[in-house]
Amino acid sequence: MYKISGKHSFEISPEGNAVEGLLDGAYYNLDIEKIDSRTWHILKDYKSYYVQWVERSEDGKTFSLKINGQLLELNAKDHYDLLLEQMGMSAANTAKASKLKAPMPGKVLEVMVQTGQTVAKGEGLLILEAMKMENVLKAEEEGIIKSVNVSVGDAVEKNNVLIDFE
């Protein structure tokens, strides 16, 4: 299942050429035919739509489509993104951070930065094992590491400050 948000919220569960799901809470069923590598014809409720893939962001979560010539910007979330959002770890919930806090209890598996290092937006800072999953915690924006407050093997609780930024 995937969740896509823009002006409307879609939940889709694709199976073959037919797709079923919810559109703003209402059930829908689509018939999809692929025309070429970037274009599809979609039939919904006897209405025809031509969908063209325009662009996808580097993280693969934001993309642009043209539907019957109208450009739309969409954000996609898979079940992992939705789970992280439920746990309060979504990027949308964070402001400009001067601290990286543990989003959940876990164990530090790897520290990928050191004090004084400049990091770019999206760069991995450390790996936290939580709920039997390895989570790479990344820089939300460009910055300089002021201090690293954890070491490999440390057990951390939710909201423990892991890294301070200048």
C-alpha positions in Angstrom: 0.0 0.0 0.0 1.2 3.5 -0.8 -0.1 6.9 0.3 0.2 9.9 -2.0 -0.6 13.4 -0.9 -1.1 16.7 -2.6 -4.4 18.5 -2.8 -6.0 15.1 -2.2 -4.9 12.0 -0.3 -4.8 8.7 -2.1 -4.2 5.2 -0.8 -3.5 2.6 -3.5 -2.9 -1.1 -3.6 -1.9 -2.0 -7.1 -2.6 -5.5 -8.5 -2.0 -6.1 -12.2 -3.9 -3.6 -14.5 -6.6 -2.9 -12.0 -5.9 -0.6 -9.0 -8.2 -0.3 -6.0 -8.0 2.0 -3.0 -9.3 5.0 -1.3 -9.5 8.6 -2.6 -10.3 11.0 0.3 -11.9 8.0 2.0 -14.1 6.9 -0.9 -13.5 3.6 -2.7 -12.3 3.6 -6.3 -11.3 1.2 -9.0 -9.1 2.1 -11.9 -8.2 0.4 -15.2 -4.7 1.3 -16.3 -3.0 0.8 -19.6 0.7 1.7 -20.1 1.3 3.6 -23.3 5.0 4.1 -23.1 7.7 4.3 -20.4 6.4 7.7 -19.2 2.7 7.7 -20.1 -0.4 5.8 -19.0 -4.1 5.9 -19.9 -6.4 5.5 -16.9 -10.1 4.8 -16.9 -12.1 5.7 -13.8 -15.9 5.9 -13.6 -16.0 5.9 -17.4 -13.8 9.0 -17.6 -10.5 8.9 -19.4 -7.2 10.4 -18.1 -3.8 10.6 -19.7 -1.0 10.6 -17.1 2.5 11.5 -18.0 5.5 11.1 -15.6 7.4 14.4 -15.7 10.0 14.4 -12.9 11.0 12.6 -9.7 13.1 14.0 -6.8 16.4 12.5 -5.8 14.8 10.9 -2.7 12.0 9.3 -4.9 9.3 10.6 -2.6 8.3 13.8 -4.5 7.3 13.8 -8.1 5.5 15.7 -10.9 2.8 14.3 -13.1 0.8 15.8 -15.9 -2.8 14.6 -15.9 -4.7 15.6 -19.0 -2.1 18.4 -19.4 -2.4 19.8 -15.9 0.9 19.7 -13.8 0.6 18.2 -10.3 3.2 17.9 -7.6 2.8 14.9 -5.3 4.4 13.4 -2.3 4.5 9.6 -1.9 4.7 7.7 1.4 5.1 3.9 1.6 4.2 1.9 4.7 7.6 2.7 6.3 7.1 6.4 5.9 3.6 6.2 7.4 5.0 4.1 10.3 7.7 6.7 11.0 5.2 9.5 10.7 3.0 7.7 13.4 6.1 7.5 15.6 6.7 11.3 15.2 9.7 10.9 13.0 8.4 12.6 9.8 10.5 15.3 8.2 7.4 17.5 8.0 7.3 17.6 11.9 10.8 19.0 12.2 11.8 22.7 12.2 15.4 23.9 11.7 17.1 21.7 14.2 20.1 22.6 16.4 19.9 19.1 17.8 19.4 15.6 16.4 17.2 13.7 18.9 16.5 10.0 19.0 13.2 9.4 17.4 12.6 6.2 19.3 14.5 4.0 21.8 17.3 2.0 20.2 21.0 1.2 20.0 23.6 3.2 18.1 25.2 0.9 15.5 27.4 3.5 13.7 28.4 7.1 14.1 29.1 8.5 10.6 30.2 12.1 11.6 32.6 13.8 14.0 32.8 17.2 15.8 33.6 20.1 13.4 32.5 18.2 10.3 30.3 20.0 7.8 27.3 17.9 6.6 25.0 18.4 3.6 21.3 18.0 3.7 20.4 14.3 3.5 23.8 13.1 4.6 23.8 10.2 6.9 24.7 11.1 10.5 24.3 7.8 12.4 22.6 4.4 12.3 20.1 3.6 15.0 18.8 0.1 15.5 15.2 0.2 16.7 12.4 -2.4 16.4 14.9 -4.8 14.7 15.4 -2.3 11.9 18.4 -0.2 11.0 17.5 3.5 10.6 19.9 5.9 9.0 19.3 9.3 10.7 20.1 12.0 8.2 20.8 15.7 8.3 17.7 17.7 7.7 19.8 20.6 6.3 23.4 21.7 5.8 25.3 22.4 9.0 28.3 21.9 11.2 28.6 19.3 13.9 29.1 20.9 17.3 29.2 17.7 19.3 28.5 14.0 19.0 26.9 12.8 22.3 26.8 9.1 21.7 29.1 6.2 20.8 28.7 2.9 19.0 26.9 0.5 21.2 25.1 3.1 23.3 21.5 2.5 24.2 19.3 5.6 23.8 15.8 6.6 24.8 13.4 8.6 22.7 14.3 12.3 22.6 17.9 11.8 23.9 20.1 14.4 22.2 22.4 12.4 19.9 24.2 15.3 18.0 24.3 19.0 18.4 24.7 21.4 15.5 26.3 24.9 15.5 
